[in-house]
């Protein structure tokens, strides 16, 4: 068996789980620092029993030297703030003080020991109830946050679907615009070809000058041409047969 097989389990708020301790250690669960609620069973810190009947860990209690170098240390209680003597909680402490942590105080018939343990037990029970309420609130907050996250996830999925639909619709509209432009260009080209193929059309005459037919000039233009021709005629002598004689 490994040396960690009997190490106590600690729950979320730092309290030792009773089922994780041997039966010989379970009676120590109530021993705790009256200020920070650190448990003695965790064996993480040194504990002190103070003369004011309070229990404190080494983190919370303050100590100073006594009046003489050989005098015991003087502690400042973190609960009642009195300057008191103290003893470390271990097997080496005096028997009358060690009995304060007896696992069966009812067999000692000492009221002050029962009262001491009952007071510490109630104090620790209130702390556990407070932590349980905090845990319940945290559980509710977690469930609420979980439901909100799920709702946001569903909305996000819906938005993604709508985005895909809009993207498809945009592509369809672009294709329709391209097809419409192609149809317009095709229609314009067809109209041009039909005008070019039509007989006597200006576009046709421009497109094929070699096959162009002469167009008779209008009547007014013909009269102008005839008048110009008449103006250009010169009157000449009539020549008869040659009658030779001398002048």
MOVENLIN-V45007 format. One record per residue. PSI is psi as a letter, one per 40 degrees, with the letter a starting at -180 (none if undefined). Layout:
# MOVENLIN-V45007
PSI ; PSI
This chain:
# MOVENLIN-V45007
h ; i ; e ; e ; d ; e ; h ; i ; i ; h ; a ; d ; e ; e ; i ; h ; h ; d ; e ; e ; i ; i ; d ; e ; e ; d ; e ; e ; d ; e ; h ; i ; h ; e ; d ; e ; f ; h ; i ; d ; e ; d ; f ; e ; i ; h ; i ; h ; h ; i ; e ; e ; f ; i ; h ; i ; i ; d ; d ; d ; i ; h ; i ; i ; i ; a ; d ; i ; d ; e ; i ; i ; i ; h ; i ; h ; h ; e ; d ; e ; f ; i ; h ; i ; i ; i ; i ; h ; h ; a ; e ; e ; i ; i ; d ; d ; d ; d ; e ; d ; f ; h ; d ; g ; d ; d ; e ; e ; f ; h ; d ; d ; d ; d ; d ; d ; d ; d ; d ; d ; d ; d ; d ; d ; d ; d ; d ; d ; d ; d ; d ; d ; d ; d ; d ; d ; d ; d ; d ; d ; d ; d ; d ; d ; d ; d ; d ; d ; d ; d ; d ; d ; d ; d ; d ; d ; d ; d ; d ; d ; d ; d ; d ; d ; d ; d ; d ; d ; d ; d ; d ; d ; d ; d ; d ; d ; d ; d ; d ; d ; d ; d ; d ; d ; d ; d ; d ; d ; d ; d ; d ; d ; d ; d ; d ; d ; e ; h ; i ; e ; i ; d ; d ; d ; d ; d ; d ; g ; d ; d ; f ; h ; i ; h ; h ; i ; i ; i ; d ; d ; d ; d ; d ; d ; d ; d ; d ; d ; d ; d ; d ; e ; h ; h ; h ; i ; i ; h ; h ; a ; i ; h ; h ; h ; i ; h ; none
